[in-house]
Amino acid sequence: MTRKEFIKMCGLLGISLPMYSAVSSCDKDDKDELPPASFSGKVLVIGAGPAGLTAAYQLTQRGIDVQVLEASTTYGGRTKRTTDFVDFPIPLGAEWLHVGREVFTEVVNDSSVQVKVQTTPYNPDVDYGLVDGERVGVEDIGFTIDQKFVNSSWLDFFDEYIVPSVRNKIIFNEIVSTIDYTSNEVIVATNNGTYKADKVIVTVPVKMLQKGSIQFVPALPNRKQKAIDDVRVWDGCKAFIEFSEKFYPTFVGFNITPESAGQKLYYDAAYGQNSTRNVLGLFAVGTGTIPYVNLPDTELKDHILAELDAMFDGKASESYVKHIFQNWNTEPFAQGAYIYDNENWRNLIRLGESVDNKLFFAGDGYTDGGDWSSVHAAARSAIRAVAELV
């Protein structure tokens, strides 16, 4: 069973993803009722994406000394978004909520806080898509339980509920080069110096480890290193095009063969937003990114418009206003999108395993094998890592 099939099955059965139960069953509803931590040392978190922020936040809730080292100039990782394009946030990275809203309260972990993030599901009775010119239902596109954020994004959720507690713990522009866990104390070397801690949570994208951006001393166990080397990380890009009129349905899908090679989807990015703007999004991973990631901006625009004109009788060029493009392959601290849906789940388990009770791993690729490559999977993996660490 692939990741997509697993999530779809959960949606059809009306249940949330179960792989988090081992952690949630031992936690209380309120942060004041957390079980006492047996660990009282210092923790370094490498990376301030969804997993890093969640880990730092929940460690802070437990009163544990934590510091976050972030390679870039800002937090959020692949939840990057812009508010300058139109009158609602445009998610240049992670966009949808793929599970139930309970994940918000799991991350916040405080029953006194009411999460007011608005999301909206798709309506299978009204919304539809086109695949190779044929009309299909929302469920055929694969959006069974998925929801769109309303005038916000994943980054806005973290910005409002998580970051205020950990902002002063994040040090930016710290590019980690070496993690030495030879002795009882872990030593982390960066471009600016060294840091010491009792335990480290690594949340950098798997692609960065594949490229050898961090040297581990001693080397990681063969089982773990082989999983890092073997998993396939899809290329990824997104584009957003504003038009003066709406001429497209909710989704326009494409059949990529084999299915495991990639995905490509045009979709109504303004769906459910409190806006009158007409914005069409393009999401592409794997071979679906070709030729977009290889074209200069002017040719990229012409290619997208020609592609849409062929499907919608020239209406794209007639109503084009502007566009933006995000190539995740060229982001210096991501260099790709995420692990592909058909990956062997056993590799994901190995990626998520801790090492010597000193190194812990969290992120969309470092999971328990039940789900991966999403923000909720990254956050839940961080909660699991924290529970194991303390």
N, C-alpha and C positions, 0 to 999 in steps of 0.2 A: 504494500500500500504506500503510495506517495504522500508527501506532506499535503498537497492540495486535496487528494481524496480523503485523507483523514479529517481535515478541517470541514470539508463538505459533509461528510458523514455526521460529524458532531452537530452541524447546523440542521440537518434533516431530522435528527433525533431530538432536537431542542435542548441540547446539553452544551455546557462549556467544555473546553479542552481539559481532560482529567489529569494531565501529567504534573500539574502543580499541587495535587492533593497531598503529596507526601510532606510538602512544606507547610501548606496552609493548615493542616490538621494539628500542627504543634504550635501554631501562633495564635494569640488571642486577638479579639476584635479591636482593642484599644491599645495605643502605644504604651500607656501606663501599666498594662497588664502583660507585657512581654516577659517570657521566661528569663530568669537571670542569666547573663552571659558568663561562661566559664573563662573567657578570654578577656584580658585587660591590657594588652599591649597596644602597639601602634600598627595601623594598616595603611599601606599605600595603594591607591587605586590608579591604574594606568588607563587613561582615557575618560573623557567627560561626555560620552554619548549616553543614550538611554540606560544602558547597563551600568556604566560608571556612576551616573547621577543617582540611579536607584540604589546601588550598593552604598555609596557615600551617605545618602539620606538615611537609609535604614540602619547603618552602623552608628550614625549620629544619634538616632532615636535611642539606641542602646547605650549611649554614653561612651562609645569607643573613640579613641583618638584616631582620626582619619585625615589623610591629605590626598588630593587628586592632582595628578600630573597630566596635563593636556598639551598635545603637540601643537595645536593650532591656536588661533587668537580668540576663539570663542568656543562655547559648549554646544552640545546638541548632536554632533556627529552627522549621521545620515538622516536626521530629522530636519535638515536645513530647509528654510522657507524664506520667502520674500514677501514684504507687504507693500512694495513699491510698484508692482505691476498693474494691479487693478484695486478695487475697493474691498477685497477680502484676501486673506492670506493664501499664497500659492505655495504648496508643499513641493519643493524641488527634490525631496527624497521621499521618505515614508509618508503615505497619504491616508490610508484607510484604517479603520478599526476592524480587525478580522475576527474578533471574538466578542463575547458579551462585555457589557460595561463594567462588570465586577472587577475587571483588571485594574481600573482606576483606583478603586478602594483598596485593592491588594497592595498597590504601590504606595499610596498615601499612608495606609496602615494606621489610621487614626479615626476612630468612630465619631469624634467630635467635629471632624471636618466634612462638610458637604461638598462633594465634587459637582460643580455646576457646568461642566463641559457638555455642550450640546452636540448630539450626533443624530443622523437621520439614515434609516435604511432605505434600500431601493424598493419600489413598488412593483412586484411582478405582474400586476394586473394592468399597469400603465406603461412602465418602462420596458424598452426592448432594445435589441441590438441588431446589427447587420454583420453577417459573416459571409464573405464572398458574394455579396448582393442578396443573400437570403435573410429574411427576418427570423430572429431567434429570441427566446426569452432570456430574462436576466440570469436565470439559473444555468442556462446553457453557456453563458459567458464565464460562469464560475463565481458570480457574486450572490451567494445564497444567504450568508449571514453577515456580509460586510456592510459597514456603515461609513458614511462621509461625515467628517467634522463640519459643523456649521459655523462659519465665520471664525474659525480657529484651526488649530493643527495639533499634531503630537507635540511639537516644540512648545506651543502655547500652554499645553497641559503641564509640561515639565517646568516651564517658566513661572507659572502661577503657583503650583503646589509643591514642587520639589526644590528648585534652585534657591529660593530664599533661605533655606536651612543650610545650604552647603556652598553658597557662592564664595564665601570668604575662605573656603578650604581648597579652592581650585587655583592652581598655579599654571598660567598659560605659557605657551612657547617653550615647553619642556619636552624635547624630543628624546625619548628613551632609546639608548643604544645597547645597554647591557643590564641584565638582571642576574646577579650572582647570589645564589642561595646555598653556597657551599657550607657556611657556618650557621649557627642558630639565628644570627641576624642577617636579613636579606639586604643586599646593597644594590641600589639602582643608580646607574650612571646615565646622565643626560648630556645634552649639548652645553648645559650651564653648570654642571657640577654633579654631586652625588647626594643621594638620599638614603636613609636607613630606616628599616621597619622590621617588625616581627613577622608580618605576613603581607603578601601582595596579591591584589586581585587584578588580573590582566583582562582588559576589555577591548583591546585593539582589534580591528577587523582581521579576519583570518587571512585575507590576501596579503596584509602587511607581514604576517609571520611567514607566509609562503615565500615572500621576497627577501626574507632574512633581515628584516629591519631591526629586529631585536635579537641579540645573542644571549643565550641562556648558559649559565655556568653553575653546575655542570650541564651538559646538553640534556634536553628533555628526554624522557624515556622513549625507547624506540617505538612503542605502541602509539604514543601520543604524536611523536614527530611524523610517523607514517600517515596518521589520520590527517594531520595538517597538510602534508604533501599531496595526499590522494584526493581530497575533496575538490569538487569543481566549483569555482566562484564565477558566476555569470558576469559578463560585462553589463553595463547598465546606463541608460540615459533617459531623460524626460524633456519634453518640450511643451510649451503652452502658447497657444495662438489665440489672439483676440480677434473677433469678427464683429462687424456692424449688425449682422443678423444671424439668427440661429437657423441653420439649414440641416442639421445633423441630429441623429437620435441619441439616446443615452450612451450607447456603446457602438463602436465599430471594431469588430474583432478580425483576426487573421489566422488562417490555418498554417502553422509552421510545422514542417515535418523533418525529422521526427519531433514529437511534442517536447521531448526532453532537451531539444537543441535551443529553445528560446521561446519568448512570448512577445507579442506586439499588440497594442490596444490603443485606439483613440477613444476618448470618453469625455462626457460633459463635465468639465472641471468646476463649473458654476452650479452644479446640481445641489439643490437644497440651500444655497447661500441666500442671504438677504441682499441681493444685488440684481440689477438689470443688465449687467455686462454679459457678453457671450464669449465664453472662453472654452476652447477645446484643448484637452490635454493629450499628450502622446506619452505612453509608457512602453519602454522596450528593454528587454534583457536578452542575453545570449546572442544568437544569430539575428534576433529581431532588431538589434541595434545597427545592423548594416543596411544602408550605407551612412546613416545619420552621423555616427561618431567620426567618420572619415571625411566629412565635407566641411569646407569653410562656411561661415555664417550665411553669406549671400546665396551660395548654392544650396545650403540646407533649407533655407526659406523656400526657394524655387522648387526644390524636390518635394517638400511637404505640400505646398499648394498644388503642384501638378498631380500628386497622388490623390488629394482630396477632390480636385476638379474632375478627375476621371470618374469618381464615384458620385459626385453631386452636381454634375452638369455645369461646371465652371463657377459655381457659387462661391467657392473658397477665395479665388483670386479677386472676384468682384467685391467681396466684403472684408478682405484682409485689413487689419488695423496695425498690429504689431505682434512680436513674438519674443520669447526668451528660451534659452536652451541650457540644459544642465548635463554635462558629460561626467559621470561618476568615475570613469576610467582615469581621468586626468586629475582627480582630486588627490593631492599629495599624501593624505593620511587615510585614504580609502582604497583608491586604485581599482575599484570595481563595485559591483552592486551587492550581491549576496549569494550564498550557497544555493545551488539550483534545487528545484522541488523534488527531483527524482534521486537525490543523493541517498546512499546507503545509510539508514538510520544508525547503524552501529558506529559509523565514523563520527556521528554527532555526539554519541555517548562518550567516545574516547576524547573528543575535543573538550567536552565539559568536565572531565575528570581532574581533580586536584593532584598536585605533586608534592610529596613529602610533607604534607600538612603545612606548607609554606606558600606555595603558589596555587592560587585559585583562579578559575577562568569563568568569565561571564560575557554574554553578548548574544547576538542573534544566531551565531554559529556554534556557541559553546553551551549546548543544552543537554537534556536527558534523552534525546532521540525521538521524543513524541511530537515535537513541533520545532520549527526553526525559521530563520530568515524573515523575522517580523519584529516590530517594536515590542509587542506584548511578550514574545518569546525571549527577547533580550532582557526585559525587565524581570520576568519570572526567573530567568537563569541567575540574575543578580540576587534575587531574594533567596534562591536556593543556595548560592555560594555563601551569602552572609549567614544563613542558618547553619551551614556546615562549619564555617570558620569560627563562630562564637560557641 
